[in-house]
């Protein structure tokens, strides 16, 4: 199903928890959605803080604690939001169903994953009913669409794997007729229907993923991610007041930034949009006039951003046997794979390998590594990463980088593994200072 067959160029707009956090914020979301030209679909997260409360609710019910008090707090919170919005909407059936699930969990005395998923999905189910009520109040046609009806997964509860063929078919049957009739569908983020017919969640950050799934199914003209910042920055704006939002960057550059600690889109959550080459725009609900950041496939050669990731350990593995042992590297990384440990950066020499992992991860495998190598760890480190498609062709980048951080001890410099980044490690206590110096050198 392409745009030509549908005859619609749909915008899919996802609104996160902060965007749905208060009555004022929800009113702003309704204004943004109502002001969009052409057909549009909104995908919403739970109201801010609700998912954490629902997790607490489920866990409290499992140990026969006072879960009713938590439920009453959620009821009151949403009642206040609706009162402030001036909408009349009964959520009684949702609360009754949720209370029944908590009673069931309490009787079992344990919290099965499928029950946990169903309970924590109520946040999105409720918020996806509140926004249409506001849109209707504002003079638009809008309905809630439970993702249970259109997003299908396996039975891997808490992180369902999407059946895209079945999902795309369901979306194509459900949403285009509404859009052609001028209706604004508001879809629940984060949840879907498991293979066994139960509610399931698709992982933290799942509302971004839900938005990308819907956008991919509709061959949307654009996926908008509305949040509480003006876009993706060239440095963490909490660290540097001179930070600027980037006008655009590529999917691959965004992936590098996400991998090395920047609070940006995770590539997994927008994979369906990447697969369909759908532009993704990061926008600010609370500053909608800001141009935001456009994330696309095309790359422009320039240095985009500097970021860092704390809580890192260097694992130095040394073995003279590397010289005469084919398959040594395979044997080494099988140890990490069996322990489900992600490796960030790798550096090798004739008789040693150095890798970086999150603090605490190395302790899980030291005994196994020590069977065939001498192992030394260095904790309390941070990865600093300079990102941009132009790095590989910039003859002066390493000279300038080393000049910027010459007063600091740096380790494990890596450029060859990527055309888009240079990484190196410093002491965690010096990370922010180093990042600021790199920013001053390349962006000021």
C-alpha positions in Angstrom: 0.0 0.0 0.0 1.7 3.2 -1.2 0.8 6.8 -0.9 -0.6 6.8 -4.4 -3.0 3.9 -3.7 -4.2 5.4 -0.4 -4.5 8.9 -1.9 -3.5 10.3 1.4 -0.3 12.0 2.6 -0.7 11.4 6.3 1.3 12.8 9.2 1.8 10.5 12.1 2.4 12.5 15.3 3.6 10.9 18.5 3.2 12.7 21.8 5.3 11.5 24.8 4.5 11.5 28.5 5.6 15.1 29.1 3.4 16.3 26.2 0.5 14.5 27.8 1.6 15.3 31.4 -1.0 18.0 32.5 -4.3 19.4 31.3 -2.5 22.5 29.9 -0.1 20.2 28.0 -2.9 18.1 26.6 -4.8 21.2 25.5 -1.6 22.3 23.7 -1.4 18.9 22.0 -5.0 19.2 20.9 -4.2 22.6 19.4 -1.1 21.3 17.6 -3.0 18.3 16.2 -6.0 20.4 15.2 -3.7 22.8 13.4 -2.0 20.2 11.2 -3.0 20.3 7.5 -4.4 17.2 5.9 -5.0 13.8 7.4 -3.2 13.0 10.6 -2.9 10.3 13.2 -1.9 11.0 16.8 -0.1 8.3 18.9 0.0 9.0 22.6 1.9 7.9 25.7 0.4 7.7 29.1 0.2 11.0 31.1 3.5 11.8 32.8 4.4 9.5 35.7 1.4 7.2 35.1 3.3 4.2 33.8 5.6 4.2 36.9 2.5 4.4 39.1 0.9 1.5 37.3 4.0 -0.6 37.7 3.9 0.2 41.5 0.2 -0.6 41.5 0.9 -4.1 40.0 3.8 -4.8 42.3 1.9 -3.7 45.4 -1.0 -5.9 44.5 1.3 -8.9 44.1 2.5 -8.6 47.7 -1.1 -7.8 49.0 -0.1 -4.2 49.8 -2.4 -1.2 49.8 -2.8 -1.1 46.0 -6.3 0.6 46.3 -4.7 3.8 47.6 -2.4 3.9 44.5 -5.4 3.3 42.2 -7.4 6.0 44.0 -4.5 8.4 43.3 -4.6 7.6 39.6 -8.3 8.1 39.5 -8.1 11.4 41.2 -5.2 12.5 39.0 -7.1 11.9 35.7 -10.3 13.3 37.1 -8.5 16.6 37.8 -7.0 16.6 34.3 -10.4 16.1 32.7 -12.0 18.7 34.9 -9.4 21.3 34.0 -9.8 20.4 30.3 -13.6 20.9 30.6 -14.4 17.5 29.1 -17.0 15.0 30.2 -15.7 11.5 29.8 -16.4 8.5 31.9 -13.4 6.4 32.6 -15.3 4.2 35.1 -15.0 1.0 33.0 -11.2 1.4 32.8 -10.9 1.8 36.5 -13.2 -1.1 37.2 -11.3 -3.4 34.9 -8.0 -2.3 36.4 -9.2 -2.9 39.9 -10.4 -6.4 38.9 -6.9 -7.2 37.5 -5.3 -6.0 40.7 -7.6 -8.3 42.7 -6.6 -11.2 40.5 -2.9 -10.4 41.0 -3.4 -10.2 44.8 -5.2 -13.6 44.8 -2.4 -15.2 42.8 0.3 -13.7 45.1 2.5 -13.2 42.1 2.8 -10.9 39.1 3.0 -12.8 35.8 4.5 -10.8 32.9 1.3 -10.9 30.9 -0.7 -9.4 33.8 2.0 -6.8 34.4 1.8 -5.8 30.7 -2.0 -5.5 30.8 -2.0 -3.3 33.9 0.7 -0.9 32.8 -1.0 -0.5 29.4 -3.9 1.3 31.0 -2.0 4.6 31.0 -2.1 4.8 27.2 -5.6 3.4 26.9 -6.8 6.2 29.1 -4.8 9.1 27.6 -5.9 8.0 24.1 -9.5 8.5 25.2 -8.9 11.9 26.8 -7.2 13.6 23.7 -10.1 12.7 21.3 -12.6 14.2 23.9 -10.6 17.5 23.8 -10.4 17.4 20.0 -14.2 16.9 19.7 -14.7 19.7 22.2 -12.6 21.9 19.9 -14.8 21.0 16.9 -12.9 18.1 15.3 -14.0 14.6 14.6 -11.8 12.2 16.5 -11.9 8.7 18.0 -9.6 6.6 20.2 -8.1 3.5 18.5 -6.8 0.8 20.8 -3.5 -0.5 19.4 -4.7 -3.9 20.6 -6.8 -3.9 17.4 -4.0 -3.0 15.0 -0.6 -3.9 16.4 0.1 -7.6 16.7 3.1 -9.4 18.3 4.4 -12.7 19.5 4.1 -13.8 23.2 7.3 -12.1 24.3 5.7 -10.2 27.1 7.2 -6.8 28.2 9.0 -6.5 24.8 6.7 -8.0 22.1 8.2 -8.6 18.7 5.9 -7.1 16.1 4.3 -9.2 13.3 4.6 -6.5 10.7 2.6 -8.3 7.9 -0.4 -8.8 10.2 0.0 -5.3 11.7 0.3 -3.4 8.5 -2.8 -5.2 7.1 -4.8 -4.3 10.2 -3.7 -0.7 10.1 -4.6 -0.4 6.4 -8.1 -1.7 7.1 -8.7 0.4 10.2 -7.2 3.8 9.8 -7.6 5.0 6.1 -11.4 4.9 6.2 -11.4 7.1 9.3 -8.9 9.5 7.7 -10.9 9.8 4.5 -13.9 10.7 6.6 -11.9 13.5 8.2 -11.6 11.7 11.5 -8.4 12.1 13.6 -7.5 8.7 15.1 -5.7 8.8 18.4 -3.8 5.5 18.9 -2.5 4.0 22.1 1.3 3.9 22.1 3.4 1.2 23.8 0.9 -1.7 23.6 -0.5 -4.3 21.2 -2.1 -7.7 21.1 0.0 -10.8 21.8 -0.3 -14.0 19.8 -2.4 -15.5 22.6 -4.9 -12.6 22.5 -3.7 -10.7 25.6 -2.5 -7.2 25.9 1.3 -6.8 25.6 3.8 -4.0 25.8 6.5 -3.5 23.1 9.3 -2.2 25.4 10.3 1.1 27.0 10.3 3.8 24.4 7.5 1.8 22.9 5.4 4.8 22.1 8.0 6.1 19.6 8.0 2.6 18.2 4.2 2.6 18.0 4.4 5.9 16.1 6.9 4.5 13.6 4.9 1.3 13.1 1.7 3.3 12.3 3.7 5.7 10.1 5.3 2.7 8.2 1.9 1.0 7.8 0.4 4.2 6.3 3.5 5.1 4.3 3.2 8.4 6.0 4.7 11.6 4.6 6.3 12.3 8.0 6.7 10.9 11.5 6.7 13.7 14.1 8.0 13.0 17.6 6.7 15.7 19.9 8.6 16.0 23.2 9.8 18.7 25.6 13.0 19.9 23.8 13.6 21.8 20.6 15.2 18.9 18.8 18.6 17.1 18.8 21.4 19.3 20.0 25.1 19.6 19.2 25.8 19.1 22.9 23.6 18.4 25.9 21.9 21.8 26.6 21.9 21.0 30.3 25.7 21.0 30.1 26.3 24.0 27.8 24.0 27.0 27.4 25.3 27.7 24.0 24.0 24.4 22.7 22.1 24.6 19.4 19.4 22.3 18.0 20.5 20.7 14.7 18.5 21.5 11.6 19.0 18.0 10.2 21.0 14.8 10.5 20.9 11.3 9.1 19.4 8.2 10.6 22.9 6.8 11.0 24.2 9.9 12.8 21.2 9.8 15.1 22.0 6.1 15.8 25.6 6.9 16.7 24.5 9.6 19.1 21.9 7.4 20.7 24.4 4.5 21.1 26.9 6.8 22.8 24.6 8.3 25.4 22.7 11.2 23.8 19.1 11.5 24.8 17.8 11.2 21.2 15.8 8.7 19.2 16.8 5.2 19.6 17.3 3.6 16.2 15.2 0.5 17.2 12.2 2.6 17.9 12.1 4.3 14.5 13.2 1.3 12.5 9.9 1.0 10.6 10.2 4.6 9.5 13.8 4.1 8.4 12.8 1.0 6.4 10.2 3.1 4.5 12.5 6.1 4.2 9.9 8.3 6.1 11.4 11.5 7.4 11.3 11.9 11.2 11.0 15.3 12.8 11.8 16.0 16.5 9.6 18.9 17.7 8.8 20.6 21.0 5.2 20.5 22.3 5.9 23.5 24.5 7.6 25.5 21.8 5.8 24.5 18.6 7.2 27.4 16.6 10.7 26.0 16.9 11.8 24.3 13.6 12.9 21.1 15.3 15.4 18.6 13.9 14.8 16.6 10.7 16.2 13.1 10.6 16.5 11.6 7.1 18.5 9.1 5.1 20.6 11.6 3.3 23.9 12.8 4.9 25.6 16.2 4.8 29.3 16.1 5.5 29.8 18.1 8.7 30.5 17.5 12.3 27.2 17.4 14.1 27.5 16.8 17.8 29.5 15.7 20.8 28.1 13.4 23.4 29.3 11.2 26.2 28.4 8.0 28.1 29.4 7.5 31.7 29.6 4.4 33.8 32.1 2.6 31.6 34.7 0.0 32.4 37.7 -0.8 30.2 38.5 -4.5 30.1 42.1 -5.2 28.9 42.6 -8.8 27.8 46.2 -9.9 27.1 47.4 -13.2 25.8 50.6 -14.2 24.0 48.5 -17.0 22.5 46.8 -14.5 20.2 49.9 -14.7 18.0 49.5 -18.3 17.1 45.8 -19.1 17.8 43.4 -18.7 14.9 39.9 -18.1 16.3 41.1 -16.3 19.4 38.8 -13.3 18.8 35.8 -15.5 18.2 36.5 -17.4 21.5 36.9 -14.1 23.3 33.6 -12.5 22.1 31.6 -15.7 22.7 32.3 -15.1 26.4 30.6 -11.7 26.1 27.8 -13.1 24.0 26.9 -15.9 26.4 26.7 -13.4 29.2 24.5 -11.0 27.1 27.0 -8.2 27.6 27.1 -5.4 25.0 30.6 -4.1 24.0 30.8 -0.5 23.0 34.4 0.1 21.8 37.1 -2.3 20.8 40.9 -1.8 20.3 43.4 -4.5 19.4 47.2 -5.0 19.3 49.4 -8.0 18.5 48.8 -9.6 21.9 46.0 -7.7 23.6 42.4 -6.6 23.1 40.7 -3.8 25.0 36.9 -3.5 25.1 34.5 -1.2 27.0 31.4 -2.4 28.8 29.0 -0.9 31.3 30.3 -0.8 34.9 29.6 -4.0 36.7 29.3 -6.1 33.6 32.9 -7.1 33.5 32.7 -8.7 36.9 30.3 -11.3 35.4 32.9 -12.8 33.1 36.4 -12.2 34.7 36.7 -15.8 35.8 35.9 -17.1 32.3 38.3 -14.7 30.6 41.1 -15.5 33.1 41.1 -19.1 31.9 42.9 -18.2 28.7 44.2 -14.6 29.2 45.4 -12.1 31.7 42.6 -9.6 32.5 42.8 -6.2 34.0 39.8 -3.8 34.4 39.7 0.0 34.7 36.4 1.3 36.1 35.0 4.8 36.4 35.5 5.8 32.8 33.4 7.6 30.2 33.2 7.4 26.4 33.3 10.7 24.6 32.0 10.7 21.0 32.3 13.2 18.3 29.7 12.5 15.6 29.3 13.7 12.0 29.4 12.3 8.5 32.2 14.7 7.6 34.7 13.3 10.1 36.4 10.8 7.9 37.3 13.4 5.3 38.4 16.1 7.8 42.2 15.9 7.8 42.5 18.2 10.8 39.9 16.6 13.1 42.3 14.4 15.1 44.9 17.2 15.5 42.2 19.6 16.7 40.6 17.0 19.0 43.9 16.1 20.7 44.7 19.8 21.1 41.3 20.4 22.8 41.9 17.6 25.4 45.7 17.8 25.7 45.5 18.4 29.5 43.6 15.1 30.0 44.7 11.4 29.9 42.8 9.7 27.1 42.5 6.0 26.2 41.3 3.8 23.3 40.9 6.3 20.5 38.8 4.8 17.7 38.0 6.2 14.3 38.4 3.4 11.8 35.3 1.5 12.9 32.9 4.2 11.8 32.8 6.9 9.1 30.7 9.0 11.4 32.4 9.1 14.8 35.6 9.4 16.8 35.5 7.9 20.2 37.9 8.0 23.1 37.8 7.4 26.8 38.6 9.6 29.8 38.0 9.4 33.5 34.3 9.7 34.4 35.0 12.6 36.7 36.5 14.6 33.8 33.9 13.7 31.2 31.8 16.9 31.3 34.8 19.2 31.2 36.3 17.3 28.3 33.0 17.4 26.4 32.8 21.2 26.9 36.3 21.6 25.6 35.6 19.5 22.5 32.4 21.6 21.9 34.4 24.8 22.2 36.9 23.6 19.7 34.5 22.4 17.0 31.3 24.4 17.5 32.3 27.8 18.8 
